[in-house]
C-alpha cells in the first residue's frame, strides 16, 4: 500500500474512483480508523453518512459502513443530501461523527470522503493526520467483541429535518411570495431539498439540474456553469438565479439582469447589512487569499476589516472560530454564517441574500453594484514538481517585475493546488491589460521553470 504521509487534501480524501486513494479497501480502512479514533467509552457510538448522487457513492457508502460497524459504530445512512445537511444532522442527532461521500464540484468519475466532528466542524489537520496514519500503517485493529459491533440504519426523515432548519434561518415574518427563482441543483445532492425550501417559502421556482442519473453531476450545470442559469433568468424574467454545486456547500448568484455574482460580491452586501444591524462581530469578515482586493477596500471603507486565510473553507472556519468572527467565505461561493451553520451552505447563503433583497426592497443588481471588482486573471499551470516559489529565482524575479508594473495597485499570488500537479498563477489590479499580460508572462515562466 502506498505510504503517503497524509491521505487528506484541503477537503478530505479525494481522487479518481477505483484508483488510490479512492478504492474500496481504503474506504473500509478509513471506516475502521475513524471508528477506532472516535470510539471513547462504553456507550453506543453513532455516525451519520450522507452522499451526493455519484454512481460510485454506493461503493464507498457500503465500504465505510462495513469498516465503521466492524469498529463498533452504529451507522445512520441518510442517502443523497448536501454536505451542510450532514454537518447539521451530526449535531442534531448528537452523533460522534459525520461523513460525506462527495467530490463536490468535480465530475462523476471523481469521488471523495470528508469528516465532521460531533460539533459539525471539519476535522483539523492533527486528527486527519492520525486517521491517515492508521489507514496506511495499521495491521492490528482494536476490534470490539462480537456483541459490540455496530448496526446500520436508514433514516427516512433526514431531508425534512434539514429543510426545517433552513427555513428557521429565514425570518418568520417574511415570505418569498412573488419572487421568481431559477434554481440549478447541478444534478447533485440538493436536487430534492433545495426546490422544496424555496417553494415552501412561497417562491415560483424554475428548476434545472434536478434529474441525476449518477453520471451527470456537475455536467455543464451548477455553480461551475452559471451561464445556464443566467440564460434562463433572462428568458423567464426571474428575480434571481441560484446555481449550487454538486454537494450543495457553495453558491453562485445571478441577478435579474443576467450578471453573474461570485462569493466576494455576495459577501460584500451581506457583510454590510450585518454591520448595519450590529451582527458582524468585531466588524471582521474572513475570506481567503483569493478574494478580490476590492472586498478588502470595501470592508475598510465600512469601518470593518477583511481577514485572509489560505484557500479552503475549512481554514476560513478555523480562523473565524479563533478570532470570534461570525461570517466568512470564499470567492468560489462557500459562504459560512456561523449563526446558522458550521460549514458552507449554498441554500442557506441564497436565503440570506433573498432576506436582504426583501427587507431592503432592492433588486439583486442594486445590492451587488456596491462592490466593483478589480480585474483578476487566474491561470492554472501543470507542473512536474512543487518547489517552494521563493526557492526559484526566475519565478521570484518575474513576480517582482509584475508587482513593479502594478505600482502598488494590485497584487500577485502564486500557490500550488492541494490535490493536483498544478500551480495557480493569479494577478489582480486596476488595469486589465497589465493584469492579463503579467499573468500570461508569469504562467509561462512557471511552466518552463517547474516542468521537465
Secondary structure, DSSP 8 states (H G I E B T S, - for coil): ----S-S-BTTBEEEETTBTTBSHHHHHHHHHHHHHHH--SSS-EEEEEEE-S-TTHHHHHHHHHHHHHHTTEEEEEEEE--HHHHHHHHHHTT-SEEEEE--TTS-TTEEEEEEE-TTS-B--HHHHHHHHHHHHH--S-----GGG---EEE-SSHHHHHHHHHHHTS-TT---TT-EEEEE-TTSTTTTHHHHHHHHTT-EEEEES----SS-TTTT-GGGGTHHHHHHHHHHT-SEEEEE-TTSS-EEEE-TTS-EE-HHHHHHHHHHHHHHTT-SGGGEEEEETTS-HHHHHHHHHHT-EEEEE-SSHHHHHHHHHHHT--EEE-TTS-EEETTT-SS--HHHHHHHHHHHHHHHT--HHHHHTT----EEEEEEEE-S----GGG-HHHHHHHHHHHHHHTTSEEEEEEE-SSSSEEEEEEEES-HHHHHHHHHHHHHHHHHHH--
